Amino acid sequence: MALTGIQILGMLPKTNCGECNIPTCLAFAMKVAAGQTEIETCPYVSDEAKETIGAANAPPIRTIKIGAGDAEFIAGGETCLYRHDKRFENQTGLAVMIATDEDAAEVDAKLKRANDIVIERVGVMMCNNLVAVKDAGGGDLAAMAKKVIEMAPKQAIILMSDNVESLKAGAEACGDNKPLLYGATADNVDDFAALAKDTGCAIGVKGKNMDDLVETTDKLIAAGVKDMVIDTGARTIRGAYEDNIVARRAAVKDRFKPLGFPTITFPCEMADDLMMEAMIGSVLLARYAAITVFSDIQGETIFPLMLEQLNIFTDPQRPMVVEEDIYPVGGPDENSPVLMTCNFSLTYFIVSGEIEGSKVPSWLLIKDTEGLSVLTAWAAGKFGADLIAMFVNKSGIADKVKHRELIIPGYLATIQGELEEELADWTITIGPREAGHLPAFLKEWKPAS
């Protein structure tokens, strides 16, 4: 069981030195217990205490790393069942499947798409994470792994085979970009335990069912294998959905170690077309799949999955924000309009996008509202006239424009009078309530005389 803050405090030196950047040992212990900092941050804690606390407070779903550098992918590290309880730690990996007997041109096309599809959303660059290479008996697994590294260098690699020697050769071909070696079963568990030790790679374990999976992971744990990704063997949407929930509950609620690993699922083996694969993937992504493998990556099917991924794995306690600053949009000059809005990322990207679409170069002032939307920030006292005036005066916007007109969101119309008192030299203009109306508004805009 996880240790409490008081139990952790008993193992600390209690010097209150502050060298961990936390003022007291009690506060530090509470943060360690809450998973907000690592015990290693304390420079004076004993090695024995580090080991005890680290083991007791390790996340119930083990953190697994695949690949290295730009191709590194991290799975697991999860501590809760529901995002609102705390947060989900590591995004679900989106993988494309290629096979050793697949047409070379098709493989090249898949790898090019895997490497090239990058979509920006609210300032976040979204892309798929992995390539799964399946040993289909028609080619060289190691050669295919090298091809992936050459054509898609930012993708972590999953090597799939029941042939331990092929996997070992593939791992050697990957070098420091250590792949996930998938194919351990109850029949070859000893061989895969040795493979894990020889290569230092994480092992993918496939069960015939949940009971068979537990038996296999138990044996691997007993053999000293620590890093695994598990597959219950379910190949229906209902079966995979239910198994993922059972595994997550058993690990998080009961600390059941044989299931305390990230899960891998295969929508590519549950459907005959990409749209159905994407639908199945969306269900499994929402219910704890750490990796989902698809037969291909297409823009129209991967985008909604990436968007779902972004929404699920955004920390609900820390809104996505942009930095408070002046943002030039479209190359503005001293005669360009000046607009203001909040620093909630979605608001910023929608507003800046509409300004850019209007073809009217503008200055966009982003006020720090702690990630709250316009109305919410105003209601919370974080977007009041006094705070806006203070920001405008210190921002330096007065040195960038000749006029003195500030356009504020339509939802802040009620503070126009207060703002005019705070900014006596400025004319306050009420802009549209909806960002979609900005292009027409800006095209008609002229500086107040």
C-alpha positions in Angstrom: 0.0 0.0 0.0 1.1 3.6 -0.6 2.6 5.4 2.3 1.0 8.4 3.9 2.8 11.8 4.2 3.3 11.2 7.9 4.8 7.8 7.3 7.2 9.3 4.7 8.1 12.1 7.1 9.3 9.5 9.6 11.9 8.4 7.1 13.2 11.9 6.3 16.1 13.7 8.0 13.7 16.5 9.2 16.2 19.2 8.7 13.8 21.6 6.9 16.8 22.6 4.7 14.7 23.7 1.8 17.2 22.3 -0.7 14.4 20.4 -2.4 12.7 23.8 -3.1 10.0 22.9 -0.6 10.2 24.8 2.7 9.6 22.0 5.2 10.1 18.2 5.3 6.4 17.8 6.2 5.3 19.7 3.1 7.8 17.7 1.0 6.5 14.4 2.5 2.9 15.3 1.6 3.9 16.1 -2.0 5.7 12.8 -2.3 2.6 11.0 -0.9 0.4 12.8 -3.4 2.8 11.9 -6.3 3.6 15.6 -6.9 7.4 15.2 -6.5 10.0 12.4 -6.3 11.7 11.2 -3.1 15.0 11.5 -4.9 14.6 15.3 -4.7 15.7 15.2 -1.1 19.5 15.2 -1.1 19.8 13.7 2.4 17.4 10.8 2.5 19.0 7.4 2.9 19.2 4.9 0.1 17.1 2.5 2.1 14.3 5.0 2.6 14.4 5.9 -1.1 13.9 2.2 -2.0 11.1 1.7 0.6 9.2 4.9 -0.3 9.8 4.5 -4.0 8.4 0.9 -4.0 5.4 1.8 -1.8 4.5 4.9 -3.7 5.1 3.7 -7.3 2.1 4.1 -9.5 -0.1 1.0 -9.7 0.3 0.9 -13.5 4.0 0.6 -14.2 5.7 3.3 -16.3 7.1 1.8 -19.5 9.5 3.5 -21.9 9.8 2.5 -25.6 12.3 4.0 -28.0 14.7 6.9 -27.2 15.3 10.6 -28.0 12.7 12.0 -30.4 11.2 8.5 -30.8 10.6 7.9 -27.1 7.2 6.8 -26.1 6.1 6.5 -22.5 3.1 4.4 -21.4 1.6 3.7 -18.0 2.3 5.6 -14.8 -1.4 5.8 -14.2 -2.8 6.2 -10.7 -6.6 6.6 -11.0 -9.7 5.3 -12.7 -11.3 8.6 -13.6 -9.6 11.7 -14.9 -11.4 14.0 -12.5 -10.0 12.0 -9.5 -6.5 13.3 -10.4 -5.4 13.2 -14.1 -4.3 10.7 -16.7 -0.5 10.7 -17.1 0.6 9.4 -20.5 -1.3 9.7 -23.7 -2.5 6.6 -25.5 -0.1 5.6 -28.3 -1.4 5.5 -31.8 0.4 2.9 -33.9 0.3 1.8 -37.5 0.9 -1.9 -38.4 3.2 -3.1 -41.2 4.1 -6.7 -41.9 7.3 -8.2 -43.2 5.5 -9.8 -46.2 3.6 -6.6 -47.1 4.1 -4.9 -50.5 7.2 -2.6 -50.3 5.4 0.3 -51.9 2.5 0.0 -49.4 5.0 -0.1 -46.5 6.7 3.0 -47.8 3.4 4.8 -48.1 2.4 3.9 -44.5 5.7 4.9 -43.1 5.6 8.2 -44.9 2.1 9.0 -43.6 3.2 7.9 -40.1 6.2 10.3 -40.3 4.4 13.2 -42.0 1.0 13.5 -40.4 1.3 16.2 -37.8 -1.7 18.3 -36.8 -1.7 21.5 -34.6 -4.5 22.0 -32.2 -4.5 24.9 -29.6 -0.7 25.0 -29.9 -0.2 21.3 -29.4 1.4 19.3 -32.2 -0.5 16.0 -32.5 0.9 12.9 -34.2 0.9 9.2 -34.1 3.6 7.6 -31.9 4.5 4.1 -32.9 5.0 1.7 -35.8 4.3 -2.0 -35.1 6.3 -4.4 -37.3 4.7 -7.9 -37.6 6.8 -10.9 -38.5 4.6 -12.6 -41.1 7.3 -15.0 -42.3 7.8 -13.2 -45.6 10.8 -11.0 -44.8 13.5 -9.9 -42.4 12.2 -8.4 -39.1 15.5 -6.7 -38.4 15.7 -5.2 -41.9 12.1 -3.9 -41.6 13.0 -2.3 -38.2 15.9 -0.5 -39.8 13.6 0.8 -42.5 11.3 2.2 -39.9 14.1 4.0 -38.2 15.2 5.4 -41.6 11.8 6.5 -42.9 10.0 7.4 -39.6 12.8 8.4 -37.2 10.4 9.9 -34.6 8.3 6.7 -34.2 8.9 4.2 -31.4 8.9 0.6 -32.6 6.9 -2.5 -31.6 8.4 -5.8 -33.0 5.9 -8.6 -33.1 6.9 -12.3 -33.4 6.8 -15.6 -31.6 10.4 -16.2 -32.8 12.7 -15.1 -30.0 15.8 -15.0 -32.3 14.1 -12.8 -34.8 13.1 -10.4 -32.0 16.6 -10.4 -30.7 18.0 -9.5 -34.1 15.4 -6.8 -34.5 16.3 -5.3 -31.1 19.9 -5.2 -32.0 19.0 -3.5 -35.3 17.2 -0.8 -33.3 20.2 0.0 -31.2 19.4 2.6 -28.5 15.9 3.0 -29.9 14.8 0.1 -27.8 11.6 -1.5 -29.1 8.7 -3.3 -27.4 9.2 -7.0 -28.1 5.7 -8.5 -28.4 4.9 -12.1 -28.4 5.3 -13.6 -24.9 2.8 -16.3 -24.1 2.4 -19.1 -21.6 4.2 -21.4 -24.0 7.3 -19.4 -24.4 7.5 -17.5 -21.1 11.0 -18.7 -20.2 12.5 -17.7 -23.6 11.0 -14.2 -23.3 12.2 -13.8 -19.8 15.7 -14.4 -21.1 15.1 -12.1 -24.0 14.1 -9.3 -21.7 17.3 -9.7 -19.7 19.5 -9.9 -22.8 18.1 -6.9 -24.6 16.8 -4.7 -21.8 13.6 -4.1 -23.8 10.1 -4.1 -22.5 8.1 -7.3 -23.3 4.6 -7.5 -24.8 2.6 -10.3 -23.3 -0.5 -11.9 -24.9 -2.9 -14.1 -23.0 -5.6 -16.4 -24.4 -7.9 -14.7 -21.8 -7.5 -12.8 -18.6 -6.7 -15.8 -16.4 -4.0 -17.0 -18.9 -2.5 -13.5 -19.0 -2.3 -13.3 -15.2 -0.6 -16.6 -15.0 2.0 -15.6 -17.7 2.8 -12.2 -16.2 3.1 -13.8 -12.8 5.8 -16.1 -14.2 7.6 -13.2 -15.9 7.6 -11.2 -12.6 9.0 -14.1 -10.7 11.7 -14.4 -13.4 12.7 -10.8 -12.7 11.0 -9.1 -15.7 9.8 -5.7 -14.7 8.8 -3.9 -17.9 5.8 -5.3 -19.7 2.8 -4.3 -21.9 -0.2 -6.6 -21.6 -2.8 -7.9 -24.1 -5.7 -10.0 -22.8 -6.2 -11.5 -26.2 -9.7 -10.1 -26.7 -10.4 -9.3 -30.3 -13.9 -8.0 -30.0 -14.8 -4.4 -29.0 -16.8 -5.6 -26.1 -14.2 -8.1 -24.9 -11.3 -5.6 -25.1 -13.4 -2.8 -23.5 -14.4 -5.0 -20.6 -10.9 -6.5 -20.1 -9.3 -3.0 -20.1 -11.6 -1.9 -17.3 -11.1 -5.1 -15.3 -7.3 -4.8 -15.6 -7.3 -1.1 -14.6 -9.6 -1.6 -11.6 -7.6 -4.6 -10.4 -4.3 -2.6 -10.6 -5.5 0.7 -9.2 -8.1 -0.4 -6.6 -6.6 -3.7 -5.5 -2.9 -3.2 -6.4 -2.9 -6.5 -8.2 0.6 -6.6 -9.6 0.1 -9.2 -12.4 -2.2 -6.6 -14.2 -0.3 -3.5 -13.1 1.0 -2.8 -16.7 -0.1 -0.7 -19.7 -2.4 -2.4 -22.1 -2.1 -2.8 -25.9 -5.1 -3.3 -28.1 -5.5 -4.1 -31.8 -8.5 -2.4 -33.5 -6.8 -3.5 -36.8 -7.7 -7.1 -35.9 -11.3 -6.3 -34.9 -12.6 -4.6 -38.1 -12.3 -4.7 -41.9 -12.2 -1.0 -42.7 -10.4 2.0 -41.3 -13.5 3.9 -40.2 -14.6 1.0 -38.1 -11.1 0.6 -36.7 -11.1 4.3 -35.7 -14.5 3.9 -34.0 -13.2 0.9 -32.0 -10.0 2.8 -31.3 -12.0 5.7 -29.9 -13.8 3.5 -27.4 -10.6 1.8 -26.3 -8.7 5.0 -26.0 -11.4 6.3 -23.6 -11.1 3.1 -21.6 -7.5 2.8 -20.6 -5.8 1.4 -23.7 -2.1 2.5 -23.5 -1.4 1.6 -27.1 -3.9 1.1 -30.0 -2.7 -0.5 -33.3 -4.3 0.3 -36.6 -3.8 -1.2 -40.0 -3.1 2.3 -41.5 -2.9 5.9 -40.6 -5.1 8.3 -42.6 -5.7 11.9 -41.9 -9.5 11.6 -41.8 -9.4 8.7 -39.3 -6.5 9.7 -37.2 -7.6 13.4 -36.6 -10.7 12.6 -34.4 -8.6 10.1 -32.4 -5.9 12.7 -31.8 -8.5 15.2 -30.8 -10.1 12.8 -28.3 -6.6 12.0 -27.0 -5.9 15.7 -26.5 -9.2 16.2 -24.6 -8.8 13.1 -22.4 -5.2 13.6 -21.4 -5.4 17.4 -20.7 -5.0 17.9 -17.0 -8.5 19.0 -15.8 -6.9 20.9 -12.9 -4.5 22.9 -15.1 -6.2 24.6 -18.1 -4.2 25.0 -21.2 -2.9 28.5 -21.4 -0.8 30.8 -23.6 1.6 33.4 -22.1 0.4 36.9 -21.3 1.8 39.1 -24.0 1.2 41.1 -27.2 0.8 38.9 -30.2 1.1 40.4 -33.7 -1.3 38.7 -36.2 -0.7 39.2 -39.9 2.1 41.8 -39.6 0.4 44.7 -37.9 1.7 48.3 -37.9 1.1 51.5 -36.0 -2.4 51.9 -37.5 -3.6 48.4 -36.9 -6.5 47.6 -34.5 -5.8 46.4 -30.9 -7.9 43.6 -29.5 -7.8 41.9 -26.1 -8.9 38.5 -24.9 -8.1 35.9 -22.2 -5.2 33.4 -22.2 -7.3 30.2 -22.4 -5.6 28.4 -25.3 -8.7 27.5 -27.2 -9.9 31.1 -27.0 -6.6 32.4 -28.2 -6.3 30.1 -31.2 -9.9 30.6 -32.3 -9.6 34.4 -32.0 -6.2 34.6 -33.6 -7.4 32.3 -36.4 -10.4 34.5 -37.1 -8.2 37.6 -37.2 -5.8 35.9 -39.5 -8.7 34.9 -41.7 -10.0 38.5 -41.9 -6.8 39.6 -43.6 -6.7 42.6 -41.3 -3.3 42.8 -39.5 -4.0 43.3 -35.8 -2.4 43.4 -32.4 -3.8 40.8 -30.0 -3.4 41.5 -26.3 -3.5 38.3 -24.2 -4.3 38.9 -20.6 -3.4 36.2 -18.0 -6.7 34.9 -16.6 -5.3 31.7 -15.3 -6.7 29.7 -18.2 -10.3 30.8 -17.6 -12.6 31.8 -20.5 -13.7 35.4 -20.9 -17.0 35.2 -18.9 -15.6 32.8 -16.3 -12.6 35.0 -15.7 -14.8 38.1 -15.4 -17.1 36.3 -12.9 -14.0 35.2 -10.9 -12.6 38.7 -10.7 -9.6 37.9 -13.0 -10.7 40.0 -15.9 -11.9 43.2 -14.3 -11.3 46.8 -15.5 -8.5 47.5 -13.1 -6.5 44.4 -14.0 -7.0 45.1 -17.8 -5.9 48.7 -17.4 -2.8 47.6 -15.4 -1.9 45.1 -18.2 -2.5 47.6 -21.0 -0.3 50.2 -19.3 2.6 47.8 -18.7 2.3 45.9 -22.0 4.0 48.5 -24.2 1.2 48.5 -26.7 1.0 52.3 -26.6 4.5 52.4 -28.2 3.4 50.2 -31.1 0.3 52.2 -32.3 -0.6 55.8 -33.0 -4.2 55.5 -32.0 -5.7 54.8 -28.6 -8.5 52.4 -29.2 -8.9 49.1 -27.4 -11.4 46.5 -28.7 -12.7 44.2 -25.9 -14.8 41.0 -26.1 -18.6 41.6 -26.4 -19.1 39.6 -23.2 -17.2 42.4 -21.3 -19.6 45.2 -22.4 -20.7 45.7 -18.8 -17.2 47.0 -17.8 -16.8 49.5 -20.6 -17.5 52.5 -18.4 -15.2 51.3 -15.6 -12.5 50.6 -18.2 -12.8 54.1 -19.7 -12.2 55.5 -16.3 -9.2 53.3 -15.7 -7.8 54.0 -19.2 -8.7 57.7 -19.6 -6.5 58.1 -22.7 -8.1 55.2 -24.5 -11.4 54.7 -26.4 -13.0 51.4 -25.4 -14.8 49.7 -28.2 -17.1 46.7 -27.7 -16.2 43.9 -30.1 -18.4 40.9 -31.2 -19.4 38.3 -28.7 -18.5 35.5 -31.0 -15.1 35.1 -32.6 -16.8 34.1 -35.9 -18.1 37.7 -36.3 -14.6 39.2 -36.0 -13.7 39.2 -39.7 -16.7 41.3 -40.7 -16.1 43.6 -37.7 -12.4 44.2 -38.5 -13.1 44.9 -42.1 -15.4 47.7 -41.1 -13.1 49.0 -38.3 -11.5 52.4 -38.4 -9.6 54.1 -35.6 -11.8 56.3 -33.4 -11.2 60.0 -34.2 
